[in-house]
Amino acid sequence: RVQQLSGDGFPESRALLKLRKDPERFVATVQVLMTLSTGLASAATGTVSYEKLKPILAEIPVISDHHIFLPLTVFGVILLQVFGMLVLGEIVPKTIAIRNNERIALLLSRPILLLSELLSLPVRVVTTTSLFVVRLLKVEPATASYPITPEELELLLKEGGEHGIINRTEQDLIQSVFKFTDISVREVMVPRVRMVTLRTSLTLHEIIEIFSENRYSRYPVLHAETDEVAGILYYKD
């Protein structure tokens, strides 16, 4: 799909292709940015939240005691930070990205590629360390190509049919292609010793009698003296 967008004249898709060709670098850049933003947000909101909660909690007689005031204030700050990061930093952005994945990918590809250049040193350190640990665990590093299995293709086909992108006839035709590859020649062809054939020397009455006994849709017609096939006779004819 990214290559198709590139061919359609979307300049942002070039940056997206570069990120796709180096997934470790992309993941490292995103993780470095997330870690930095989380740390800065925690430091900033922690101080502000503490100053805002402190006078409010101090007015409550039950918890104004010095022994529980500080722990409760810290707990309240942590609770607010976790809630804010979950909603504003995780759930909302990811929900938007999932529903508009193509648009968001094109929109953010250039900024992320630029940031990966600006943060090249920490990104390189994180990438190298991650690949080293991955190799220690004997796990193959990610590649730029992700082959699609027949099961995934059938799932995409089913979803396309459910959303009206692929009509029923097209869906049946494509599914029959998958089924056809699993069928052996023996399943669709009759062995020669079991074939019911006709001879050019047979009379019409004899041919009708063979039809009534076997009920096949077509019959090979052989020459009277040899086993050479002269043609095919269809039952409906």
N, C-alpha and C positions, 0 to 999 in steps of 0.2 A: 504494500500500500504506500509506503514511504517513497519507493522508487517510482510508483505511478504518479504521486504528487509532484515529484521532481520533474517528470516528463510533462506534466500539465502546466509547468511554469511557475511553481511556488518557490521563490528564492529561499524561504526559510527551511525548506526540506533538505537543502544541502547541508546545513548545520545539523539537522536531525540525522542525516546519513552518517556524518562524521561521528556523532555521539553513539550511534548504533554499532559502528565498526569497532568501537573501543568501549565495551560495556563496563569494564573495571574502572576506567577513568570517569565515566559518567556517574557510577554509583559512589565512587570516592568523593567526587565533587559535591554531590547532593548531601552525602553524610557529613562532610566538613561544614557545609553551609548550615545544615540542620543543627549540628552541634554548637556552632558559633551563635546562631540565632537563639537557640534554647538557653545557652549560657548567659547571653546578654539580656534576654527577656527575663530570665529568672532573677538576675541581679537587679535590674531596673524595677520590675514589678514587686520584687520582694521588699525593697526599701520603701517604695510608695505604699504598698499594702500594709506594711507594719505601722507606718506613721498614721495611716487612716484608721486601722483597726484599734490601735492603742487607746485613743480617747473613748472610743465606743465601748470597748470591753471594760475600761476603767470605771464606767458609770454603773456597771452591774455589780451589786454588792456581793453576790455569791462568788464571783470569780475575780474580784478586785484584790483578793489576798495575794501578796507578793509571791508565794510559793507556787501558785497555779496560774498566775497571770501571764508570766513569760511563756511557759509551755503551751498554754491555750492560744496565745497570740501567734506563736510560731506555727502551731498546728493549723490555725485559721489561714495564715499566709500560704502555707504549703497546699492546703485544700483549694484555695482560690487559684493558685498557680496551676495545679494539676487539672482542675476543671477548665480553666481558660485554654491551656495548651491542648487538651483533648478536643475541645469544641472548635476553637479557632485555628489551632495548629495542625490538627490531624483530620478530624471527621469532616469538617466543612470543606477544606481544600481538596481532600481526596474524593469527596462526593462530587464536587464540581468537575474535577479532572476526569472521573469515570464517565460522567454524563456528557462531557465535551472533550473526550480524549484527543481527537485529531486536532481540534482547534487549540487546545491548551499546549499540546506537543509542539505545534508550529509556532505558537506565541512565545514559548519559553526556551526553544532550542538555541537561538542566538545568544540570549543572556547567559544561559548555562555554559555554552561553549566559551564565551568571553570570560566568565568567572573561572572556568577551568584553566584558562591561560594565566589569569592573574594569580590564582592560587596554585600554580603549577608545582611549587616546592612541597607544600603540605599534601597536595593531591598525589604527587609522585611517591612521597614517603608512605602514605596510607595505602596506595595501590601496590607498591612493592612488598610492604609488610603483609598485606592481605593475600597476595599471590603466594608468598612464601609459606604462610600458614595453611593455605589451601593445598599446596603441594605436599606439605607434611602430612596432611590428612588423606592424601592420595585421592583427591577429588580433581576431576578434569576442569580446568578453567573454562569459563563461559566463552562461547564463540559468537561471531556476528550472525551466523546462520542458524535458524531454528527449524529443522525439518518438521513438517506437519504429518501426523500419522493418519491412516485411513479412518480411524475412529473419530479423530478431531474433524476431519472433512465431513463425515456423516453427521456429526453434531452441528456443524455450521450449516449444513444442508437442511437439517431439521429446523433450526432456528430461522433460516431464511424462508422456509415454507410457512412457519407459524406467523411471521411478520408480513407475509404476502410478497416478499421480494422474489421468490421462486414459486412458480405455479405448480400444481399437482402433477401435471404431465412431465414437466422438466425434472421434478423431484423423483418421480418413478423411473425416468430414463437414466438419471445419474446413479440412482441406487442399483439399477439393474447392471450397470457397468461394474460396480464393486462385487456384486454377486457372481457375475460372469467369470471374473478372474479366479474364483474359488471352485469353479466347475471343471471337472476333468473331461477329457474327450469321451471316455467310456460312458459317462452319464448322459451324453447327448447323441451318441452314435450307437448304432446296432452292430454287434460283431457280424462278420460275414457269414459265419455258420448259422446264424439265427435270422438272416435276412430273408424276407419273403419277396421273391422276384417274379417277374412275368417274362414269358418268351414271345417272340414275334410270331411264333407259329400257333399260339393259343387262339381259340375261338372266343367270341364275345360272351357266350354262355359260360365258358370256363373262367374267363376273367371276372364276371359278375359273381360267380361262386367263390372265387378266392377273396374278393372284396367282402362278401358276407361273412366269411370265416375269420378274417383278420382285422378288419376295420382300421387300417392305417390310412394316413392322409395322402401318401404318395408311394409309388412302387417303381423300383428300377426295372427297365425293360431291356432284356438281353437278347442278343441274336439267337436264332434257333440252333445253330451249330456250335457257337462259341460262347464264352462268358464275357465277351466284349459288350459294354453297355451301349445300347442304341438310343436310349433316352429315358425320360421320367414320365410316368403316367400319374396324373393327379386324380384322387378319388372323386372330387367334386366335378371333374370333367366327364 
